[in-house]
Amino acid sequence: MTSAAFDLAAIGAGLSFAAAVDELSKTLDTSTSAVVSAPPGTGKTTLVPPLLASRSSGRVIVTQPRRVAARAAARRLAQLDGSPLGTRVGFTVRGERAVGKETRVEFVTAGVLLRRLLDDPGLQGVDAVIIDEVHERALETDLLIGLLSEVRELRDDLVLIAMSATLDAARIAAVIGTDELPAPIVDHDVPAFPLTERWAPSPAPRLDERGVTWAFLDHVARTTASAAQELRRDDPAADVLVFAPGAREVSEIARRIRDTTDAFDVRELHGRMPAAEQDAVIRGRRADEPARIIVTTSLAESSLTVPGVRLVVDTCLARTPQRDAARGMTGLVTVAASRSSCVQRAGRSTRQGPGIVIRCVDERTYAAAPTRPTPEIVSSDLADAALLLACWGAPGGAGLRLIDPLPADSLADAVTVLHGLGAIDDDGRATEEGRALARIPTDPRLARALRDGSPAVGARLAAEVVALLGGDLRTADSDVAQALITLRGGRTADARRWRSDADRLERLSAATPGVRSDLDGVGLVIALAFPERVARRVDRTAGGATFLLASGTRAGVTGPLAAVEWLAIADVARASGRASAGSGAVVRSAATLSEEQMEQAASHLLTDRVEAEFVGGRVQARRERRVGAILRSSAPVRASADEGRDAVRRTLQREGLGMFAWSAAATELRSRLALLHREQGSPWPDVSDAGLLAALDAWLAPELDSLAAGTPAARLDLTSALRRLLPWPEAARLDELAPERLEVPSGSRVRIAYPAPDDLDARPVVAVKLQECFGWAETPRLVDGRVPVLFHLLSPAGRPLAVTDDLTSFWSGPYAQVRAEMRGRYPKHPWPEDPWAAAPTRHTKNRAAR
């Protein structure tokens, strides 16, 4: 590598951040990490990399969240350095590379550096890493911070810089610093040019069940054309930047503006465009060229500088990943953009002078938007991230310093997917298969489809399907096979990019000679990637059909695919309206699948078993063949004894013990056992509903067989069944600890009413005439003296007089009032002044309770 230093003075001429270079340099004299916070357009992305390169002899790697930003930043720095791109300054993005042995500064996407770390965890030859645009909280950027923090524990010489325009600097500093000391913060601020805010709410809704409405796009186009005409009169050199949520909306708004006026050069800017067209937009225009209206996605929100912009028109919409855990789906959805994103967008108009922003919402709607965008780690599918972490040796991110931990539910789903692919073992560590899948720069499921599909359908077709599915390309009528036909003969930018991606993927897959690459295998490749999304038609409607996926989700299909029986579905999203056929979801891309191909791809989901149910007191059984939740065939059969018993058991678990007719004896025994379990615990059994249902085989096994054989539930002897739970030898004391009856001083044996099994506070009750308790000075107790009996004391006529569990207190207190009131009403019955010493009315001998 060349040792010549970069000319920072020349590179930084006219850049605001040049004033902060000395402060950052002094900070790095004492620290190997730092957080740089500076507004967009100040030049931090241009100046910080050559500063670090001038302080060391190794390479400086700078990450960008997008390919176009990495290329643009590299081209800009090379131009300012006066060196050919790919020499001292270069870049590496997916499918494109301009780097040489002498390269000192290399711009890459975060995904490129992540996979490079798997092959070279020590980053040999690299002296510094700069992570730019941290505030966007892209999933790959968050993962990079965690991995690089661990690399720096082994390489204390590796410099790590996190940069952003708007971020929680203190939080990032704590993550990339050490346990003892957070990274220092270099905060560069400059006076902003004035910004004029205007509001232009649409009379029509922005969104409906299908996404962004056509009426809203019409409004944005009219608003833009009108404002651009006004701006051109005041400032002919000014350009306009329009923010839309996605590539489709970009194209639709641009087309509408072109239809409205031909006075402007209307350009599009989004990630699906060819690199050359993207670069042409970013380079700006000459003074003799017409004013431009550039319609873009969030691509130009913070990581790119589009020169000459004085007016921003903002839809205040964004497209973000969203996970639907219930349906097992993750996809891009259009939502209100966060206010911080809208501020970033508006700032594009004030980079070089006073600017204007027109927001196509009212102020109340804007104020109701979220403050910051949701980090991707919270809402994205984590299969790729989980595989990368497993290959790194930190399953689930264990031990890494991450800004936010991986959400447990999403991580669990990702682990399940990786287990199904054979990519991780039971400990969460990457297998050899997993490491092979991780080397293919796409989702692990698509990587698996490429590897396993190539021998079956040919490497070229497998690569074409995976390139289409991984390239965010729209498919007409949801038909992937038809989309391939269009792309193969297409001359559009999408077609060229798709062919390039397919070429690259084909090289990563071992070609299979002799295998014919026709479209019959498209469905198989998709099913290999997403076996849980194989689907069968279950209903036809006038406008389409409803399909049931193996995962259990239902989704609507329109167009030609609605007529087929089996589908391999690549993309399904939540939706409402006619397209979803009332299912709550709609198929976005799929291909026809034969039943033989379904069995090949989803063999692990195939089942062939007898399903028995206990209905109306009888066991009914059917033999069912399924693929996941999809029923393929069903026929009545005779259930075996085990199948019948299992059916009864499931019914009991579902409907509870109320399906039995409990006799008085069974109810009493259960209540006595419940009291003993409550007071003494083990070994006395838990006879609550939950306890008995959890131990059905321990006490009810013969009765389960009887029920399965057709014996009515009312005829079962549950008393005998409960006695199977009695613990021996403790069961010999059952009548001593919890007797059925209590012998009172009169000689009567009165039945004890025990509390219900699920009542944890009630006492055993004895209802007895007061005179029969004369001679008892204290309340008798059960369960080795633990539980006092609650007496319901009755009059000679059997009417309630008092309730007490403390006879001593009753005799010395309330009894006097009872005596005064009752002796006149019942003169023939004894009402002694000292009842504890008096003889009972029916027996002269005082007896203790047994």
C-alpha positions in Angstrom: 0.0 0.0 0.0 1.1 3.5 -0.7 2.1 5.5 2.4 1.3 9.0 0.9 -1.0 10.9 3.2 -4.2 12.4 2.1 -4.3 16.1 1.6 -6.9 16.9 4.2 -6.8 20.6 3.6 -7.6 20.1 -0.1 -10.3 17.5 0.5 -11.9 19.5 3.3 -12.0 22.8 1.4 -15.5 24.3 1.7 -16.7 21.5 4.1 -18.0 22.5 7.5 -16.6 19.4 9.2 -13.0 20.6 8.4 -13.3 22.7 11.6 -13.8 19.5 13.7 -10.9 17.5 12.2 -8.4 18.7 14.8 -10.7 17.9 17.7 -11.3 14.4 16.3 -7.6 13.9 15.8 -6.8 14.8 19.4 -9.6 12.5 20.6 -8.1 9.6 18.7 -4.7 10.3 20.3 -6.1 9.0 23.6 -8.9 6.7 22.5 -9.4 4.0 19.8 -13.2 4.6 19.6 -15.3 7.7 19.1 -18.8 8.8 18.2 -19.1 11.6 15.6 -22.3 13.5 15.5 -22.7 16.1 12.7 -25.6 17.3 10.5 -26.0 16.0 7.0 -23.9 17.7 4.3 -21.1 18.9 6.7 -18.6 16.5 5.1 -18.0 14.0 7.9 -18.3 11.0 5.4 -15.7 12.7 3.2 -13.2 13.9 5.8 -13.1 11.3 8.6 -12.0 8.3 6.4 -8.8 10.1 5.0 -8.1 11.5 8.4 -7.9 7.9 9.8 -6.0 6.7 6.8 -3.4 9.4 7.4 -2.9 8.3 11.0 -2.1 4.6 10.1 -0.6 2.4 7.4 -3.5 -0.1 7.2 -6.8 0.1 5.4 -9.8 2.1 6.6 -13.2 0.5 6.0 -16.3 2.7 5.9 -19.7 1.1 5.9 -22.8 2.6 4.3 -26.4 1.2 4.7 -26.9 1.2 0.9 -24.9 0.3 -2.2 -25.5 3.6 -4.0 -24.3 5.5 -1.0 -21.1 3.4 -0.8 -20.4 4.0 -4.5 -21.1 7.7 -4.3 -19.0 8.3 -1.2 -16.0 6.4 -2.8 -16.3 8.3 -6.1 -16.6 11.7 -4.3 -13.5 11.0 -2.1 -11.4 9.7 -5.0 -12.4 12.8 -7.0 -11.3 15.1 -4.2 -8.1 13.1 -3.7 -7.3 13.3 -7.4 -6.8 9.5 -7.7 -8.6 7.0 -10.0 -11.5 5.2 -8.3 -10.3 1.8 -7.3 -6.7 2.9 -6.4 -6.3 4.8 -3.2 -10.1 4.9 -2.7 -12.4 2.1 -3.6 -15.7 0.3 -2.9 -17.2 -3.1 -2.6 -20.9 -3.8 -2.8 -22.9 -6.8 -3.8 -22.1 -7.7 -7.3 -19.6 -4.8 -7.9 -16.1 -4.1 -6.7 -13.5 -1.4 -7.4 -10.5 -2.1 -5.0 -6.8 -2.6 -5.5 -3.8 -3.6 -3.4 -3.0 0.0 -2.8 -6.5 1.0 -1.6 -6.3 2.9 1.7 -10.0 3.7 2.1 -12.7 1.2 1.1 -16.4 1.9 1.2 -18.6 -1.1 1.7 -22.2 -2.0 2.6 -22.7 -3.3 6.1 -23.7 -6.7 4.7 -20.4 -7.0 2.9 -18.4 -6.4 6.0 -20.5 -8.8 8.1 -19.7 -11.7 5.7 -16.1 -10.6 5.5 -15.8 -10.9 9.3 -17.0 -14.5 9.1 -14.0 -15.3 6.9 -11.5 -12.9 8.6 -12.6 -12.3 12.2 -9.4 -10.4 13.0 -9.7 -8.0 10.0 -6.1 -8.4 9.1 -4.6 -5.4 7.4 -7.5 -3.2 8.5 -6.6 -0.4 11.0 -9.9 1.3 11.3 -13.7 0.8 10.7 -16.1 3.7 10.4 -19.8 2.8 10.7 -21.8 5.6 9.0 -25.5 6.5 9.3 -25.9 4.6 12.6 -29.1 6.5 13.4 -31.0 4.6 10.7 -30.7 1.5 13.0 -30.5 -0.9 10.1 -30.3 -4.5 11.3 -26.9 -5.2 9.7 -25.4 -2.0 11.2 -26.6 -3.0 14.7 -25.0 -6.4 14.2 -21.8 -4.9 13.0 -21.5 -2.8 16.2 -21.9 -5.9 18.3 -19.3 -8.0 16.3 -16.8 -5.2 16.1 -17.0 -4.5 19.8 -15.9 -8.1 20.3 -13.1 -7.9 17.7 -11.7 -4.9 19.6 -11.4 -6.9 22.7 -8.7 -8.9 20.9 -7.4 -6.1 18.8 -7.0 -3.0 21.0 -5.3 -1.2 18.1 -8.4 -1.3 15.9 -10.1 2.1 15.7 -13.9 2.1 15.6 -15.9 5.2 14.8 -19.7 5.5 14.7 -21.1 8.4 12.7 -24.5 9.8 12.2 -26.5 13.0 11.7 -29.1 12.5 14.5 -28.6 9.8 17.0 -28.6 9.1 20.7 -24.8 9.7 20.9 -24.5 8.8 24.6 -26.1 5.4 24.1 -23.9 4.5 21.1 -20.8 5.7 23.0 -21.6 3.3 25.9 -21.9 0.4 23.4 -18.7 1.0 21.4 -16.6 2.1 24.4 -15.3 -0.1 27.2 -16.9 -1.4 30.3 -15.1 1.2 32.3 -15.4 4.2 29.9 -17.8 5.1 27.1 -16.3 6.3 23.8 -15.7 10.0 23.6 -18.2 12.1 21.5 -17.2 14.6 18.9 -20.2 16.8 18.3 -20.0 19.2 15.4 -22.9 21.6 14.8 -23.3 24.4 12.4 -25.9 27.1 12.0 -28.7 25.8 9.7 -29.9 27.7 6.8 -33.5 28.9 7.2 -36.2 26.3 6.4 -39.7 27.3 5.4 -42.4 24.7 6.3 -45.6 24.4 4.3 -48.5 22.0 4.7 -50.4 20.5 1.8 -52.7 17.7 3.1 -54.4 15.6 0.6 -58.2 15.6 0.3 -58.0 11.9 -0.3 -56.7 9.3 2.2 -53.0 8.5 1.9 -53.4 4.8 2.5 -56.1 2.1 2.1 -56.2 -1.7 2.3 -54.0 -2.0 -0.8 -51.4 0.5 0.2 -50.8 4.1 -1.0 -53.9 5.4 -2.9 -53.7 6.6 -6.5 -55.6 9.7 -5.4 -52.8 10.6 -2.9 -50.1 10.0 -5.6 -52.1 12.4 -7.9 -52.1 15.0 -5.1 -48.3 14.7 -4.5 -47.6 15.0 -8.2 -49.8 18.1 -8.6 -48.4 19.7 -5.5 -44.8 19.0 -6.7 -45.4 20.4 -10.2 -47.1 23.6 -8.9 -44.4 24.2 -6.3 -41.6 23.5 -8.8 -43.0 26.0 -11.3 -43.1 28.7 -8.5 -39.6 27.8 -7.4 -38.2 28.1 -10.9 -39.4 31.6 -11.2 -37.6 32.6 -8.0 -34.5 30.4 -8.4 -33.9 28.8 -11.9 -30.9 26.9 -10.5 -32.8 25.1 -7.8 -33.9 21.4 -8.0 -36.7 19.6 -6.2 -36.5 16.4 -4.2 -39.7 14.3 -3.6 -39.8 11.6 -1.0 -42.0 8.5 -1.6 -42.2 5.3 0.4 -41.1 2.8 -2.3 -40.0 2.2 -5.8 -43.5 1.7 -7.1 -44.7 5.1 -5.7 -41.5 6.7 -7.1 -42.3 5.6 -10.6 -46.0 6.5 -10.3 -45.3 10.0 -9.0 -42.6 10.6 -11.6 -44.9 9.5 -14.4 -47.7 11.8 -13.2 -45.4 14.8 -13.0 -44.1 14.1 -16.6 -47.8 14.0 -17.7 -48.4 17.3 -16.0 -45.4 19.3 -17.3 -42.5 18.9 -19.6 -40.6 21.9 -18.2 -38.4 19.7 -15.9 -36.0 16.8 -16.1 -37.9 14.3 -13.9 -35.6 11.7 -12.5 -36.1 8.6 -10.3 -33.8 7.4 -7.6 -34.2 4.1 -5.7 -32.2 1.0 -4.9 -33.5 -1.0 -7.9 -32.1 1.3 -10.5 -28.9 0.5 -12.3 -25.8 2.0 -10.7 -25.0 4.3 -13.6 -28.5 5.9 -13.4 -28.2 6.3 -9.7 -24.8 7.9 -10.0 -26.0 10.3 -12.7 -28.7 11.7 -10.4 -26.2 12.1 -7.5 -23.6 13.9 -9.6 -26.0 16.8 -10.2 -26.5 18.8 -13.4 -24.8 21.4 -15.4 -26.0 25.0 -15.4 -27.2 24.7 -19.0 -29.4 21.7 -18.2 -33.1 22.0 -17.2 -34.1 22.0 -13.6 -34.6 18.6 -12.1 -37.4 17.0 -10.1 -35.9 13.9 -8.4 -38.4 11.5 -7.0 -36.7 9.2 -4.5 -37.2 6.7 -1.7 -35.6 7.1 1.7 -32.4 6.3 -0.1 -31.7 10.1 -0.3 -32.8 10.7 3.3 -29.5 10.8 4.9 -26.8 8.7 3.3 -26.6 10.7 0.0 -26.2 14.3 -1.0 -28.2 15.4 -4.0 -26.7 18.8 -5.0 -28.8 21.8 -6.0 -31.9 20.9 -4.0 -33.9 23.9 -2.6 -37.3 22.3 -2.3 -38.4 19.0 -0.6 -41.9 17.6 -1.1 -42.5 14.9 1.5 -45.3 12.2 1.5 -44.4 11.6 5.1 -44.6 7.9 4.4 -42.0 5.2 4.8 -41.7 1.5 4.0 -40.5 -0.7 6.9 -40.3 -4.4 7.6 -43.1 -5.7 9.9 -43.4 -9.1 11.4 -46.7 -10.9 11.8 -46.0 -13.5 14.4 -49.4 -15.1 14.3 -49.2 -15.8 10.6 -45.5 -16.4 10.4 -45.0 -13.6 7.9 -42.6 -10.7 7.6 -42.8 -8.1 4.9 -42.5 -4.5 4.0 -45.5 -2.3 5.0 -46.2 1.4 4.3 -46.5 3.4 7.5 -46.2 7.1 8.6 -42.6 8.2 8.6 -41.1 9.2 11.9 -40.7 12.8 12.6 -36.9 12.5 12.8 -36.9 11.0 9.3 -39.0 13.9 8.1 -36.6 16.3 9.6 -33.7 14.6 7.8 -35.6 14.8 4.6 -36.4 18.5 5.0 -32.7 19.1 5.7 -31.9 18.1 2.2 -33.3 21.5 1.0 -31.0 23.6 3.3 -27.6 22.1 2.7 -26.4 24.9 0.5 -28.8 27.7 1.3 -32.4 28.5 2.5 -34.9 25.8 1.7 -38.5 24.9 1.6 -40.3 21.7 2.7 -43.9 20.9 1.7 -45.4 18.1 3.8 -48.4 16.4 2.2 -50.1 16.0 5.6 -51.6 18.4 8.1 -49.8 19.5 11.2 -51.9 17.2 13.5 -51.1 14.1 11.4 -47.4 15.0 11.4 -47.4 15.5 15.2 -49.0 12.1 15.7 -46.2 10.3 13.8 -43.6 8.4 15.9 -40.6 10.4 17.1 -38.0 8.0 15.7 -38.1 5.0 13.3 -38.4 1.6 14.8 -35.0 -0.2 14.8 -35.1 -3.0 12.2 -33.9 -5.5 14.8 -37.3 -5.1 16.5 -39.5 -5.8 13.4 -37.4 -7.8 10.9 -37.1 -11.4 10.2 -34.0 -12.5 12.1 -33.2 -15.8 10.3 -30.2 -14.3 8.5 -29.0 -12.4 11.6 -29.4 -15.5 13.8 -27.3 -17.6 11.3 -24.6 -15.0 11.2 -24.4 -14.9 15.0 -24.3 -18.7 15.2 -21.4 -18.7 12.7 -19.7 -16.1 14.8 -20.0 -18.3 17.9 -22.5 -16.0 19.7 -25.9 -17.7 19.3 -28.7 -15.2 19.8 -26.1 -12.5 20.3 -25.0 -13.9 23.7 -22.1 -11.9 25.1 -22.2 -9.2 22.4 -22.5 -5.5 23.1 -25.6 -4.8 21.1 -27.6 -1.5 21.1 -30.8 -3.6 21.6 -31.0 -7.3 22.3 -32.7 -9.5 19.7 -36.4 -9.8 20.5 -37.1 -13.2 22.1 -40.1 -14.2 20.0 -38.5 -13.2 16.7 -35.3 -15.0 17.7 -37.2 -18.1 18.6 -38.9 -18.2 15.2 -35.5 -17.7 13.5 -34.0 -20.5 15.5 -36.9 -22.8 14.4 -36.3 -21.9 10.8 -32.5 -22.6 11.1 -33.1 -25.9 12.8 -35.4 -26.9 10.0 -32.6 -26.0 7.5 -30.1 -28.0 9.4 -28.1 -24.8 9.8 -27.6 -25.0 13.6 -27.4 -27.7 16.1 -29.3 -28.2 19.4 -26.9 -25.8 21.2 -27.5 -23.1 18.6 -24.0 -23.4 17.0 -23.6 -23.3 13.3 -23.3 -26.6 11.4 -21.2 -27.2 8.3 -24.4 -26.8 6.3 -25.1 -23.5 8.2 -21.7 -22.1 7.4 -22.1 -23.0 3.7 -25.5 -21.2 3.6 -24.0 -18.2 5.4 -21.5 -17.8 2.5 -24.3 -17.2 0.1 -25.3 -13.5 0.3 -29.0 -14.0 0.6 -31.6 -15.2 3.1 -30.7 -18.7 4.5 -34.0 -20.1 3.2 -33.2 -18.9 -0.3 -29.6 -20.1 0.1 -30.9 -23.5 0.9 -33.2 -23.4 -2.2 -30.2 -22.6 -4.4 -28.1 -25.4 -3.0 -30.8 -28.1 -2.9 -32.7 -26.9 -6.0 -29.7 -26.8 -8.4 -29.4 -30.6 -8.6 -33.1 -31.0 -9.2 -33.9 -28.2 -11.6 -30.5 -27.0 -12.8 -28.2 -24.3 -11.4 -29.4 -21.6 -13.8 -33.1 -21.9 -13.0 -32.4 -22.1 -9.3 -30.3 -19.0 -9.4 -32.9 -17.1 -11.5 -35.6 -17.9 -9.0 -33.5 -17.0 -6.0 -32.3 -13.8 -7.7 -36.0 -12.8 -8.3 -37.2 -13.6 -4.8 -34.2 -11.9 -3.2 -34.3 -8.8 -5.4 -37.5 -7.2 -4.3 -39.0 -7.4 -7.8 -42.7 -7.2 -8.3 -44.5 -10.1 -10.0 -47.5 -9.5 -12.2 -50.5 -11.6 -11.1 -48.3 -13.0 -8.3 -46.9 -15.5 -10.9 -43.1 -16.0 -10.4 -42.8 -18.2 -13.5 -44.4 -15.6 -15.7 -42.2 -12.9 -14.2 -39.1 -15.0 -15.1 -40.3 -15.1 -18.7 -40.6 -11.3 -18.7 -37.2 -10.8 -17.1 -35.4 -13.2 -19.4 -36.4 -11.2 -22.5 -36.5 -7.8 -20.8 -34.2 -4.8 -21.4 -35.3 -2.8 -18.4 -33.0 -1.8 -15.5 -34.8 -4.4 -13.3 -34.1 -7.2 -15.9 -30.4 -6.2 -16.2 -29.9 -6.2 -12.4 -31.7 -9.5 -12.1 -29.5 -11.2 -14.7 -26.4 -9.9 -12.9 -27.6 -11.3 -9.6 -28.6 -14.6 -11.2 -25.1 -14.9 -12.8 -23.5 -14.3 -9.4 -25.7 -16.8 -7.6 -25.1 -19.4 -10.4 -21.4 -19.2 -9.8 -22.0 -19.9 -6.1 -23.9 -23.1 -6.9 -22.3 -26.2 -8.4 -23.8 -26.6 -11.8 -25.5 -29.9 -12.5 -24.9 -31.1 -16.0 -27.7 -32.7 -17.9 -30.5 -31.2 -15.8 -33.0 -29.2 -17.9 -33.7 -25.7 -16.8 -37.3 -25.2 -17.7 -40.1 -23.4 -15.8 -41.6 -26.6 -14.4 -39.1 -26.4 -11.5 -39.9 -22.9 -10.3 -42.4 -24.0 -7.7 -40.0 -26.6 -6.4 -37.3 -24.0 -5.8 -39.8 -21.8 -3.9 -41.0 -24.8 -1.9 -37.5 -25.7 -0.9 -37.0 -22.2 0.5 -40.4 -22.0 2.2 -41.8 -25.5 2.7 -44.2 -24.2 5.4 -45.8 -22.1 2.6 -46.8 -24.9 0.3 -50.5 -24.3 -0.1 -53.7 -26.0 -1.4 -56.8 -24.4 -2.8 -59.7 -24.7 -0.4 -62.3 -22.4 -1.8 -63.1 -20.7 -5.2 -64.7 -17.3 -5.5 -65.8 -15.2 -8.5 -62.6 -13.1 -8.2 -60.1 -15.7 -7.1 -59.5 -18.4 -4.6 -58.5 -19.0 -1.0 -55.5 -21.2 -0.3 -54.5 -22.9 3.0 -50.8 -22.9 3.7 -49.1 -25.7 5.5 -48.4 -23.3 8.3 -52.1 -22.9 8.9 -52.5 -19.4 7.4 -55.1 -18.8 4.8 -54.5 -16.3 1.9 -56.3 -15.0 -1.1 -55.1 -15.5 -4.7 -56.3 -13.7 -7.8 -55.4 -14.2 -11.5 -54.4 -17.4 -13.3 -52.9 -19.0 -10.2 -56.3 -19.1 -8.6 -57.2 -22.0 -10.8 -54.4 -24.4 -9.7 -54.7 -26.9 -6.8 -51.2 -26.6 -5.3 -49.0 -23.5 -4.9 -45.5 -22.8 -3.7 -45.8 -19.3 -2.1 -42.8 -17.1 -1.8 -44.4 -14.0 -0.3 -47.7 -13.6 1.6 -48.8 -10.4 3.3 -51.6 -9.2 5.5 -54.4 -7.6 3.6 -58.1 -7.0 3.6 -60.7 -6.5 0.9 -61.6 -8.6 -2.1 -58.1 -9.7 -2.9 -57.7 -11.5 0.4 -61.0 -13.3 -0.1 -61.8 -12.7 3.6 -58.7 -14.6 4.7 -56.8 -11.5 6.1 -53.8 -12.2 3.8 -53.0 -12.1 0.1 -50.4 -14.0 -1.9 -47.8 -11.6 -3.5 -45.7 -14.1 -5.4 -46.0 -17.8 -6.0 -45.7 -20.6 -8.6 -47.6 -23.7 -9.5 -46.5 -26.8 -7.6 -47.2 -30.5 -8.4 -48.1 -32.8 -5.6 -44.9 -34.8 -6.2 -42.8 -31.6 -5.9 -44.7 -30.7 -2.7 -43.8 -34.1 -1.2 -40.2 -33.6 -2.2 -39.8 -30.2 -0.7 -42.0 -30.6 2.4 -41.3 -34.2 3.3 -40.7 -33.3 6.9 -44.2 -31.9 7.2 -46.0 -35.0 5.8 -48.0 -37.0 8.3 -50.2 -40.1 8.0 -52.0 -41.0 11.2 -55.3 -41.8 12.8 -57.1 -39.0 14.5 -59.6 -40.1 17.1 -62.2 -37.9 18.9 -64.5 -38.6 21.8 -67.9 -37.2 20.7 -71.3 -37.8 22.3 -69.9 -40.6 24.5 -68.4 -42.5 21.6 -64.9 -42.6 20.0 -64.9 -41.7 16.3 -61.7 -42.1 14.3 -60.5 -41.2 10.8 -57.2 -41.8 9.1 -55.8 -38.5 7.9 -53.0 -37.6 5.5 -51.7 -34.1 6.0 -48.9 -31.7 5.0 -48.7 -29.4 8.0 -52.2 -28.0 8.5 -53.4 -29.1 5.0 -55.7 -32.1 5.0 -55.0 -34.2 1.9 -57.3 -37.2 2.6 -59.6 -38.5 5.4 -61.3 -41.9 5.8 -63.2 -43.5 8.8 -61.4 -46.3 10.6 -61.7 -48.2 13.9 -59.6 -46.7 16.6 -57.2 -48.9 18.6 -57.4 -49.0 22.4 -54.5 -46.6 22.7 -56.1 -44.2 20.2 -59.5 -44.4 22.0 -57.9 -43.7 25.3 -56.0 -40.7 24.0 -59.2 -39.3 22.5 -61.0 -39.6 25.8 -58.0 -38.0 27.6 -57.9 -35.1 25.2 -61.7 -34.5 25.6 -61.3 -34.5 29.4 -58.4 -32.0 29.1 -60.6 -29.8 26.9 -63.9 -30.1 28.7 -62.9 -30.8 32.2 -64.1 -33.1 35.0 -67.6 -31.7 34.7 -68.4 -34.3 32.1 -68.6 -36.9 35.0 -71.6 -37.4 37.3 -69.9 -37.2 40.7 -71.6 -39.3 43.5 -71.9 -37.9 47.0 -69.3 -40.5 48.2 -66.8 -39.5 45.5 -67.3 -35.8 46.2 -66.8 -36.3 49.9 -63.7 -38.4 49.5 -62.2 -35.9 47.1 -63.0 -33.0 49.5 -61.3 -34.8 52.4 -58.2 -35.5 50.3 -58.2 -31.9 49.2 -58.1 -30.7 52.8 -55.2 -33.0 53.7 -53.2 -31.9 50.6 -53.9 -28.3 51.5 -52.7 -28.7 55.1 -49.9 -31.3 54.8 -49.0 -31.4 51.2 -47.2 -34.4 49.9 -47.7 -37.4 50.0 -51.4 -36.5 50.0 -52.5 -36.0 46.3 -53.6 -32.8 44.6 -57.2 -33.5 43.7 -58.1 -30.0 42.3 -59.4 -30.0 38.8 -55.9 -29.2 37.5 -54.2 -31.8 39.6 -56.6 -34.6 38.6 -56.4 -33.7 34.9 -52.6 -33.7 35.1 -52.6 -37.2 36.6 -55.4 -39.0 34.7 -53.4 -42.2 34.1 -52.6 -42.5 37.8 -56.2 -42.7 39.0 -58.5 -43.1 36.0 -56.7 -45.4 33.6 -59.3 -48.3 33.7 -62.2 -45.8 33.5 -60.6 -44.2 30.4 -60.6 -47.6 28.7 -64.2 -48.1 29.8 -65.2 -44.8 28.3 -63.4 -45.5 25.1 -65.3 -48.8 24.9 -68.6 -47.1 25.2 -69.4 -47.2 28.9 -71.5 -44.1 29.9 -69.7 -41.6 32.1 -72.6 -41.7 34.6 -71.8 -45.4 35.4 -68.2 -44.9 36.4 -67.3 -45.5 40.1 -65.2 -42.4 40.8 -64.9 -43.2 44.5 -62.8 -46.3 43.7 -60.9 -44.4 41.1 -59.9 -41.7 43.6 -58.8 -44.3 46.2 -56.0 -45.3 43.7 -54.4 -42.0 44.7 -54.2 -42.8 48.4 -50.6 -42.8 49.6 -49.5 -45.8 51.6 -48.9 -46.2 54.5 -50.2 -42.7 55.3 -53.6 -43.8 53.9 -54.2 -45.8 57.1 -54.7 -42.5 59.0 -57.3 -41.0 56.6 -60.2 -41.5 58.9 -58.2 -40.3 61.8 -57.0 -37.1 60.1 -60.1 -36.3 58.1 -63.0 -38.4 59.4 -66.3 -38.7 57.6 -68.2 -37.9 60.8 -67.6 -36.2 64.1 -68.9 -37.8 67.4 -70.3 -35.0 69.6 -70.7 -35.2 73.4 -74.3 -36.3 73.0 -73.1 -39.5 71.3 -74.4 -38.5 67.9 -72.1 -38.9 64.9 -72.6 -35.9 62.7 -71.4 -35.7 59.1 -68.6 -33.3 58.4 -69.1 -31.0 55.3 -65.6 -30.5 53.8 -64.8 -27.5 51.6 -64.7 -27.9 47.8 -61.3 -29.1 46.4 -60.5 -25.7 44.8 -61.4 -23.6 47.8 -58.2 -22.8 49.6 -59.6 -20.9 52.5 -62.9 -22.6 53.7 -63.1 -24.7 56.8 -64.8 -28.1 57.4 -68.3 -27.5 58.8 -70.4 -29.4 61.3 -74.1 -28.4 61.7 -75.4 -29.7 65.1 -77.9 -28.7 67.7 -76.4 -26.6 70.4 -77.5 -28.9 73.3 -75.5 -31.8 71.8 -72.3 -29.8 72.3 -72.7 -29.3 76.1 -69.7 -30.6 77.8 -67.2 -29.5 75.2 -65.0 -26.8 76.6 -62.8 -26.5 73.4 -63.4 -26.8 69.7 -62.2 -30.1 68.3 -59.6 -30.0 65.5 -58.8 -32.2 62.5 -55.6 -33.0 60.6 -53.5 -33.6 63.8 -54.9 -30.4 65.4 -54.2 -28.1 62.5 -57.8 -27.3 61.4 -60.6 -26.2 63.9 -64.1 -27.4 63.0 -66.5 -24.6 62.1 -69.7 -25.2 64.0 -73.1 -24.1 62.8 -75.0 -24.3 66.1 -78.7 -25.0 65.7 -81.8 -24.5 67.9 -83.8 -27.5 69.1 -86.0 -26.8 66.0 -82.9 -27.0 63.7 -82.7 -23.3 63.0 -79.3 -21.4 63.0 -78.3 -19.8 66.2 -74.6 -19.1 65.9 -71.5 -19.9 63.8 -68.1 -20.4 65.6 -64.8 -22.2 65.4 -64.0 -21.2 69.1 -66.4 -22.9 71.5 -64.5 -21.6 74.5 -65.1 -18.0 73.5 -68.7 -18.7 72.5 -69.6 -20.3 75.9 -68.1 -17.3 77.8 -69.6 -14.6 75.6 -72.4 -14.9 72.9 -73.9 -18.0 74.6 -75.4 -15.8 77.4 -77.5 -13.8 74.9 -78.5 -17.0 73.1 -79.6 -18.5 76.4 -81.6 -15.5 77.4 -83.5 -15.5 74.1 -84.0 -19.2 73.7 -84.9 -20.5 77.2 -88.3 -18.9 77.0 -88.9 -20.2 73.5 -87.8 -23.7 74.3 -88.4 -24.2 78.0 -88.3 -28.0 77.9 -84.7 -28.0 76.7 -81.8 -27.4 79.0 -80.0 -24.0 78.9 -77.4 -24.3 81.7 -75.3 -21.4 82.9 -72.1 -23.5 82.5 -72.6 -25.4 79.3 -69.0 -26.6 79.2 -69.6 -28.5 82.4 -73.2 -29.6 81.7 -74.1 -33.0 80.5 -75.2 -33.3 76.9 -78.9 -33.8 76.3 -78.7 -37.2 74.7 -75.7 -38.7 76.5 -74.2 -38.2 79.9 -70.6 -39.1 79.0 -68.4 -36.5 77.3 -66.6 -38.0 74.3 -63.8 -36.6 72.3 -63.8 -36.3 68.5 -62.2 -39.0 66.6 
